[in-house]
């Protein structure tokens, strides 16, 4: 185990020296994508340039959906009941190893329900555990808080592709029909693979913790900055009507009851849990956040903090949308897809899709919009090979989240809260990725 720790630390030192900021990586990936479009596909420079600039604005709807996933998850994580639960969980570990293992398990469990909640609630749990167990390796603790984005989110209830194909009226309905989530997310294969991935990464989190003399502890100054959310104080004396409304529970409860009523009616009219999609998930989390915060004043104060971690999405998502535009307009996605499909058979196709999806996800970390490009030719190839479409959906979903472990984009809010750089945790994440990749690849070979 000590050898494994030294390997992770070596990767961390390498990344600290050579891995730039997440924004710099996005620019470098843009240049690499342009080079592939020019040199491999043979696209003309004006075409590539137009595709890049025009692509900046093609993902605005999806960008807002992803921002709301983060925003509503953050709001819910700042509610008093969630905070109390996390503080209780943080009191459970009795050793540094058990602390990192618990952090990994909680991160992956939360991501199964909502990846935005996982990022924010895991960041809060990092605070609580670091305070209770200052002997834990802080880098590894933060890395474990990110495990949910690479192991469970696209296999759970905020999964982009499975929820999209389960929604009536989706763009592939004429070709594909509607695939209910009991054939994808709730299938025995998906549940079994999720449990196996959680078990593997939880054990790895325990094994990766360095010995006491090699442990990197959180700096007291950093720990001091990890302040808890402080709700606004109620004004003293006689309240004006406006102040009374802002500090009363009435409006939040009314909104919450209406929201829960709509959610229940939506499920009742549209087939129960099969009716889940991104908009429904965001609406539900917003409703719960409004209800659990209790008052408009507390909700607005929490909203200010929740909005503070959206800068990464606002700044960088247009860059990744530009990359998406190049893939879409130049035929680069088709060229890469043809390469992988030509190497596959009925048995190996799900595993090939999984690996391919992981490769493209590193360049374009956008599960829903990327599916819109890849799905038509992947499903066509699956039809020719006799592979069930739900297998393609799941293979795509798992591949899409696999490389999130080593892609800094979605780690930005967590890192902002934890006061670390991506290079500080990349060594541990690379070890987790190298352990996780063979397990899931084997699973999809058998699935085929």
C-alpha positions as CSV (number, residue, x, y, z in Angstrom):
1,X,0.0,0.0,0.0
2,X,2.9,2.4,0.7
3,X,4.1,1.8,-2.8
4,X,0.7,2.8,-4.1
5,X,0.8,6.0,-2.0
6,X,4.3,6.9,-3.3
7,X,3.0,6.3,-6.9
8,X,0.1,8.7,-6.3
9,X,2.4,11.3,-4.7
10,X,4.8,11.0,-7.6
11,X,1.9,11.7,-10.0
12,X,0.9,14.6,-7.8
13,X,4.3,16.1,-7.9
14,X,4.4,15.7,-11.7
15,X,1.0,17.4,-12.0
16,X,2.0,20.2,-9.7
17,X,4.9,21.0,-12.0
18,X,3.3,20.4,-15.4
19,X,-0.5,20.6,-15.1
20,X,-1.8,24.2,-15.7
21,X,-5.1,25.7,-14.5
22,X,-8.4,24.4,-15.7
23,X,-8.9,27.4,-18.0
24,X,-5.5,26.8,-19.6
25,X,-6.4,23.1,-20.1
26,X,-9.6,24.2,-21.9
27,X,-7.6,26.5,-24.2
28,X,-5.0,23.7,-24.9
29,X,-7.8,21.2,-25.7
30,X,-9.3,23.8,-28.1
31,X,-6.0,24.0,-30.0
32,X,-5.6,20.2,-30.0
33,X,-9.2,19.8,-31.4
34,X,-8.5,22.4,-34.1
35,X,-5.3,20.6,-35.0
36,X,-7.2,17.2,-35.4
37,X,-9.9,18.9,-37.5
38,X,-7.3,20.5,-39.8
39,X,-4.8,17.6,-40.0
40,X,-6.8,14.5,-39.7
41,X,-10.2,15.4,-41.1
42,X,-8.8,17.9,-43.6
43,X,-11.2,20.7,-42.7
44,X,-10.4,24.1,-44.1
45,X,-9.1,26.7,-41.6
46,X,-12.1,29.1,-42.1
47,X,-14.5,26.2,-41.5
48,X,-12.8,25.3,-38.2
49,X,-12.7,28.9,-37.1
50,X,-16.4,29.5,-37.9
51,X,-17.3,26.2,-36.2
52,X,-15.4,27.2,-33.1
53,X,-16.8,30.7,-32.8
54,X,-20.3,29.6,-33.7
55,X,-20.2,26.7,-31.3
56,X,-19.7,29.0,-28.3
57,X,-23.4,29.6,-28.0
58,X,-24.9,26.2,-29.0
59,X,-25.0,24.9,-25.4
60,X,-26.6,27.8,-23.6
61,X,-29.7,25.8,-22.7
62,X,-27.6,22.9,-21.4
63,X,-25.2,25.2,-19.7
64,X,-28.1,26.7,-17.8
65,X,-29.4,23.2,-16.9
66,X,-25.9,22.3,-15.6
67,X,-25.6,25.6,-13.7
68,X,-29.0,24.8,-12.1
69,X,-27.9,21.3,-11.1
70,X,-25.0,22.9,-9.3
71,X,-27.0,25.8,-8.0
72,X,-29.9,23.8,-6.6
73,X,-27.6,21.1,-5.2
74,X,-25.6,23.8,-3.5
75,X,-28.7,25.4,-2.1
76,X,-29.9,22.1,-0.7
77,X,-26.6,21.3,0.8
78,X,-26.7,24.6,2.8
79,X,-30.0,23.8,4.5
80,X,-29.9,23.1,8.2
81,X,-31.1,19.4,7.9
82,X,-28.4,18.5,5.4
83,X,-25.7,20.3,7.5
84,X,-26.8,18.5,10.6
85,X,-26.7,15.1,8.8
86,X,-23.2,15.8,7.4
87,X,-21.9,16.9,10.8
88,X,-23.2,13.6,12.2
89,X,-21.5,11.6,9.4
90,X,-18.2,13.5,10.0
91,X,-18.2,12.3,13.6
92,X,-18.1,8.6,12.5
93,X,-14.5,8.0,11.4
94,X,-12.1,6.8,14.0
95,X,-8.9,6.9,11.9
96,X,-7.6,8.9,8.9
97,X,-8.1,5.9,6.7
98,X,-11.7,5.4,7.7
99,X,-12.2,9.2,7.1
100,X,-11.1,9.0,3.5
101,X,-13.0,5.8,2.9
102,X,-16.2,7.3,4.3
103,X,-15.6,10.5,2.2
104,X,-15.4,8.4,-0.9
105,X,-18.5,6.3,-0.1
106,X,-20.6,9.4,0.8
107,X,-19.5,11.3,-2.3
108,X,-20.5,8.4,-4.6
109,X,-23.8,7.9,-2.8
110,X,-24.7,11.6,-3.1
111,X,-23.7,11.7,-6.8
112,X,-26.1,8.8,-7.5
113,X,-28.9,11.1,-6.5
114,X,-27.6,14.4,-7.9
115,X,-24.1,15.2,-9.0
116,X,-24.4,18.9,-8.0
117,X,-25.5,17.9,-4.5
118,X,-22.5,15.5,-4.3
119,X,-20.0,18.2,-5.2
120,X,-21.3,20.7,-2.8
121,X,-22.3,18.4,0.1
122,X,-19.0,16.5,-0.3
123,X,-17.1,19.8,-0.1
124,X,-19.0,20.6,3.1
125,X,-18.2,17.2,4.5
126,X,-14.5,17.9,3.7
127,X,-14.8,20.9,6.1
128,X,-16.4,18.9,8.9
129,X,-14.0,15.9,8.6
130,X,-10.9,18.1,8.4
131,X,-11.9,19.9,11.6
132,X,-12.6,16.7,13.5
133,X,-9.7,14.8,12.1
134,X,-6.8,17.1,11.4
135,X,-4.5,14.0,11.0
136,X,-6.2,13.1,7.7
137,X,-4.4,13.7,4.4
138,X,-6.2,16.8,3.1
139,X,-5.3,16.2,-0.6
140,X,-6.7,12.7,-0.5
141,X,-9.8,13.7,1.4
142,X,-10.6,16.3,-1.3
143,X,-9.8,13.8,-4.1
144,X,-12.2,11.3,-2.5
145,X,-14.9,14.0,-2.4
146,X,-14.7,14.0,-6.2
147,X,-15.1,10.2,-6.7
148,X,-18.8,10.5,-7.2
149,X,-18.3,12.4,-10.5
150,X,-16.3,9.6,-11.9
151,X,-18.1,6.5,-10.6
152,X,-21.9,7.0,-10.0
153,X,-23.4,10.3,-11.3
154,X,-24.2,9.1,-14.9
155,X,-25.5,5.8,-13.5
156,X,-27.9,7.5,-11.1
157,X,-30.9,9.9,-10.9
158,X,-29.3,12.9,-12.6
159,X,-27.9,10.9,-15.5
160,X,-28.1,13.0,-18.7
161,X,-28.4,10.4,-21.5
162,X,-30.6,7.8,-19.8
163,X,-33.0,10.5,-18.6
164,X,-33.1,12.1,-22.1
165,X,-34.0,8.9,-23.9
166,X,-36.7,8.2,-21.2
167,X,-38.4,11.5,-22.0
168,X,-41.3,11.4,-24.5
169,X,-40.6,13.6,-27.5
170,X,-36.8,13.3,-27.3
171,X,-34.9,14.0,-30.5
172,X,-34.3,10.2,-31.3
173,X,-37.8,9.0,-30.5
174,X,-38.7,8.1,-34.1
175,X,-35.6,6.0,-34.4
176,X,-35.3,4.7,-30.9
177,X,-38.6,5.1,-29.1
178,X,-38.7,5.8,-25.4
179,X,-36.5,3.7,-23.2
180,X,-37.7,3.7,-19.6
181,X,-35.1,3.9,-16.9
182,X,-36.0,0.4,-15.7
183,X,-34.1,-0.8,-18.8
184,X,-31.1,1.5,-18.1
185,X,-30.6,3.0,-14.7
186,X,-32.6,0.4,-12.8
187,X,-31.4,-2.6,-14.8
188,X,-29.6,-5.3,-12.8
189,X,-26.4,-4.7,-14.8
190,X,-26.2,-1.0,-14.0
191,X,-27.0,-1.5,-10.3
192,X,-24.5,-4.3,-10.0
193,X,-21.7,-2.4,-11.8
194,X,-22.4,0.7,-9.6
195,X,-22.1,-1.3,-6.4
196,X,-18.9,-2.9,-7.7
197,X,-17.4,0.5,-8.5
198,X,-18.4,2.0,-5.2
199,X,-16.8,-1.0,-3.3
200,X,-13.6,-0.7,-5.3
201,X,-13.1,3.0,-4.9
202,X,-14.0,3.0,-1.2
203,X,-11.4,0.3,-0.6
204,X,-8.9,2.3,-2.6
205,X,-9.6,5.4,-0.6
206,X,-8.7,3.5,2.5
207,X,-5.5,2.0,1.0
208,X,-4.2,5.3,-0.5
209,X,-3.9,7.1,2.8
210,X,-0.2,7.9,3.5
211,X,1.6,7.0,6.7
212,X,1.6,9.7,9.4
213,X,5.0,11.0,8.5
214,X,4.0,11.4,4.9
215,X,0.5,12.9,5.5
216,X,-0.2,16.4,4.2
217,X,-2.4,18.1,6.7
218,X,-4.7,21.0,6.0
219,X,-3.1,24.4,6.9
220,X,-4.8,26.1,9.9
221,X,-5.2,29.2,7.7
222,X,-7.1,27.2,5.1
223,X,-9.2,25.5,7.7
224,X,-10.1,28.9,9.1
225,X,-11.3,30.0,5.6
226,X,-13.7,27.0,5.3
227,X,-16.4,28.9,7.1
228,X,-19.9,27.5,7.7
229,X,-22.9,29.2,6.1
230,X,-24.3,31.7,8.5
231,X,-28.0,32.6,7.9
232,X,-29.1,36.2,8.2
233,X,-30.2,37.4,11.6
234,X,-33.8,38.5,12.0
235,X,-34.1,42.2,12.5
236,X,-34.9,43.4,16.1
237,X,-37.9,45.3,17.1
238,X,-41.1,45.9,15.1
239,X,-40.8,44.5,11.6
240,X,-42.1,46.1,8.5
241,X,-44.5,44.1,6.3
242,X,-41.6,43.4,3.8
243,X,-39.2,42.3,6.6
244,X,-41.9,40.1,8.1
245,X,-42.4,38.3,4.7
246,X,-38.7,37.9,4.2
247,X,-38.2,36.3,7.6
248,X,-41.4,34.3,7.8
249,X,-41.8,30.7,6.8
250,X,-45.1,31.3,4.9
251,X,-44.0,31.9,1.4
252,X,-41.3,29.1,1.4
253,X,-43.9,26.6,2.7
254,X,-46.5,27.6,0.1
255,X,-43.9,27.4,-2.7
256,X,-42.6,24.1,-1.4
257,X,-46.1,22.5,-1.1
258,X,-46.9,23.7,-4.7
259,X,-43.7,22.3,-6.0
260,X,-44.1,19.0,-4.3
261,X,-47.7,18.8,-5.5
262,X,-46.5,19.4,-9.1
263,X,-43.8,16.8,-8.8
264,X,-46.2,14.2,-7.5
265,X,-48.7,15.0,-10.2
266,X,-46.0,14.8,-12.9
267,X,-44.9,11.4,-11.7
268,X,-48.6,10.2,-11.4
269,X,-49.5,11.3,-15.0
270,X,-46.3,10.3,-16.7
271,X,-45.4,6.8,-15.5
272,X,-43.8,7.3,-12.1
273,X,-40.0,7.4,-11.8
274,X,-39.8,6.8,-15.6
275,X,-40.8,10.4,-16.0
276,X,-37.6,11.8,-14.5
277,X,-35.5,14.1,-16.6
278,X,-33.0,17.0,-16.0
279,X,-35.7,19.7,-15.7
280,X,-37.8,17.6,-13.3
281,X,-34.7,16.9,-11.2
282,X,-33.7,20.5,-11.0
283,X,-37.2,21.6,-10.2
284,X,-37.4,19.1,-7.4
285,X,-34.1,20.1,-5.9
286,X,-35.1,23.8,-6.0
287,X,-38.4,23.0,-4.4
288,X,-36.7,21.1,-1.6
289,X,-34.1,23.8,-1.1
290,X,-36.8,26.5,-0.8
291,X,-38.8,24.4,1.6
292,X,-35.9,23.4,3.9
293,X,-34.3,26.9,4.0
294,X,-37.5,28.0,5.7
295,X,-37.5,31.7,4.9
296,X,-36.9,33.9,1.8
297,X,-34.1,35.8,3.7
298,X,-32.2,32.6,4.4
299,X,-32.7,31.3,0.9
300,X,-31.4,34.5,-0.7
301,X,-28.3,34.5,1.5
302,X,-27.6,30.9,0.5
303,X,-28.2,31.8,-3.1
304,X,-25.4,34.3,-3.0
305,X,-23.0,31.7,-1.8
306,X,-24.3,29.1,-4.3
307,X,-23.8,31.5,-7.2
308,X,-20.2,32.2,-6.2
309,X,-19.1,28.7,-7.4
310,X,-20.7,29.1,-10.8
311,X,-17.8,31.1,-12.3
312,X,-16.1,28.0,-13.7
313,X,-19.2,27.0,-15.7
314,X,-19.9,30.5,-16.9
315,X,-16.2,31.1,-18.0
316,X,-15.3,27.7,-19.3
317,X,-18.5,26.2,-20.7
318,X,-18.4,28.4,-23.8
319,X,-14.9,27.1,-24.5
320,X,-16.1,23.5,-24.3
321,X,-19.1,24.5,-26.4
322,X,-16.6,25.9,-29.0
323,X,-14.8,22.5,-29.0
324,X,-18.3,20.9,-29.4
325,X,-18.9,23.1,-32.4
326,X,-15.7,21.9,-34.1
327,X,-16.6,18.3,-33.5
328,X,-20.0,18.8,-34.9
329,X,-19.2,20.9,-38.0
330,X,-16.0,19.3,-39.2
331,X,-17.0,15.6,-39.0
332,X,-14.3,15.0,-36.4
333,X,-16.7,13.1,-34.2
334,X,-17.7,10.8,-37.2
335,X,-14.1,10.1,-38.0
336,X,-13.3,9.1,-34.4
337,X,-16.5,7.1,-34.2
338,X,-15.8,5.2,-37.4
339,X,-12.4,4.3,-36.1
340,X,-13.8,2.7,-33.0
341,X,-16.8,1.1,-34.7
342,X,-14.5,-0.5,-37.3
343,X,-12.6,-2.3,-34.5
344,X,-15.7,-3.7,-32.8
345,X,-18.0,-6.7,-32.9
346,X,-21.4,-7.5,-31.3
347,X,-19.5,-8.8,-28.2
348,X,-17.1,-5.9,-27.9
349,X,-19.2,-3.0,-29.1
350,X,-20.5,-1.9,-25.6
351,X,-16.9,-1.8,-24.3
352,X,-15.7,0.1,-27.4
353,X,-18.5,2.7,-26.9
354,X,-17.6,3.0,-23.3
355,X,-13.9,3.7,-24.1
356,X,-14.8,6.0,-27.0
357,X,-17.2,8.0,-24.9
358,X,-14.5,8.4,-22.2
359,X,-12.0,9.7,-24.8
360,X,-14.4,12.3,-26.2
361,X,-15.6,13.3,-22.8
362,X,-12.1,14.4,-21.9
363,X,-12.3,16.9,-24.7
364,X,-16.0,17.8,-24.4
365,X,-17.2,17.2,-20.8
366,X,-20.9,17.6,-21.6
367,X,-22.9,14.4,-21.1
368,X,-26.2,15.6,-22.7
369,X,-25.1,17.7,-25.6
370,X,-22.4,15.2,-26.6
371,X,-25.0,12.5,-26.7
372,X,-26.9,14.4,-29.4
373,X,-23.9,14.2,-31.7
374,X,-22.8,10.6,-31.0
375,X,-26.1,8.9,-30.6
376,X,-27.3,8.7,-34.2
377,X,-24.2,6.9,-35.6
378,X,-23.6,4.8,-32.5
379,X,-27.2,3.5,-32.5
380,X,-27.0,2.9,-36.2
381,X,-23.9,0.8,-35.7
382,X,-25.5,-1.0,-32.8
383,X,-28.5,-1.9,-35.0
384,X,-26.2,-3.3,-37.7
385,X,-24.3,-5.3,-35.1
386,X,-27.4,-6.5,-33.3
387,X,-26.7,-4.7,-30.0
388,X,-29.7,-3.5,-27.9
389,X,-29.9,0.3,-27.7
390,X,-30.1,0.4,-23.9
391,X,-26.6,-1.2,-23.9
392,X,-25.4,1.7,-26.0
393,X,-27.0,4.3,-23.7
394,X,-25.4,2.7,-20.6
395,X,-22.0,2.3,-22.3
396,X,-22.1,5.9,-23.3
397,X,-23.1,7.1,-19.8
398,X,-20.4,5.2,-18.0
399,X,-17.8,6.3,-20.5
400,X,-18.9,9.8,-20.2
401,X,-18.3,9.9,-16.5
402,X,-15.1,7.8,-16.4
403,X,-12.7,10.5,-17.5
404,X,-14.4,13.1,-15.3
405,X,-12.0,11.7,-12.6
406,X,-9.1,13.2,-14.5
407,X,-10.9,16.2,-16.1
408,X,-10.7,19.4,-14.0
409,X,-13.9,21.0,-15.3
410,X,-16.5,19.6,-12.9
411,X,-14.0,19.8,-10.0
412,X,-13.9,23.5,-10.1
413,X,-16.7,24.2,-7.5
414,X,-15.2,21.6,-5.1
415,X,-11.7,23.0,-5.4
416,X,-13.0,26.5,-4.9
417,X,-14.6,25.5,-1.6
418,X,-11.6,23.4,-0.5
419,X,-9.0,26.1,-1.5
420,X,-6.9,23.6,-3.6
421,X,-5.8,23.4,-7.2
422,X,-6.6,20.4,-9.4
423,X,-3.0,19.5,-9.6
424,X,-3.0,18.9,-5.8
425,X,-5.4,16.0,-6.1
426,X,-4.7,14.7,-9.6
427,X,-2.2,12.1,-8.5
428,X,-4.7,10.3,-6.3
429,X,-7.4,10.7,-9.0
430,X,-5.1,9.1,-11.6
431,X,-4.6,6.0,-9.4
432,X,-8.4,5.8,-8.9
433,X,-8.9,6.1,-12.6
434,X,-6.3,3.4,-13.4
435,X,-8.0,1.0,-11.0
436,X,-11.6,1.8,-12.0
437,X,-11.1,1.7,-15.8
438,X,-10.3,-2.1,-16.1
439,X,-13.2,-3.0,-13.8
440,X,-15.8,-1.2,-15.9
441,X,-14.3,-2.1,-19.2
442,X,-14.5,-5.8,-18.2
443,X,-18.1,-5.3,-17.2
444,X,-19.0,-4.0,-20.6
445,X,-17.2,-6.7,-22.4
446,X,-19.3,-9.2,-20.4
447,X,-22.4,-7.0,-21.0
448,X,-21.8,-7.4,-24.7
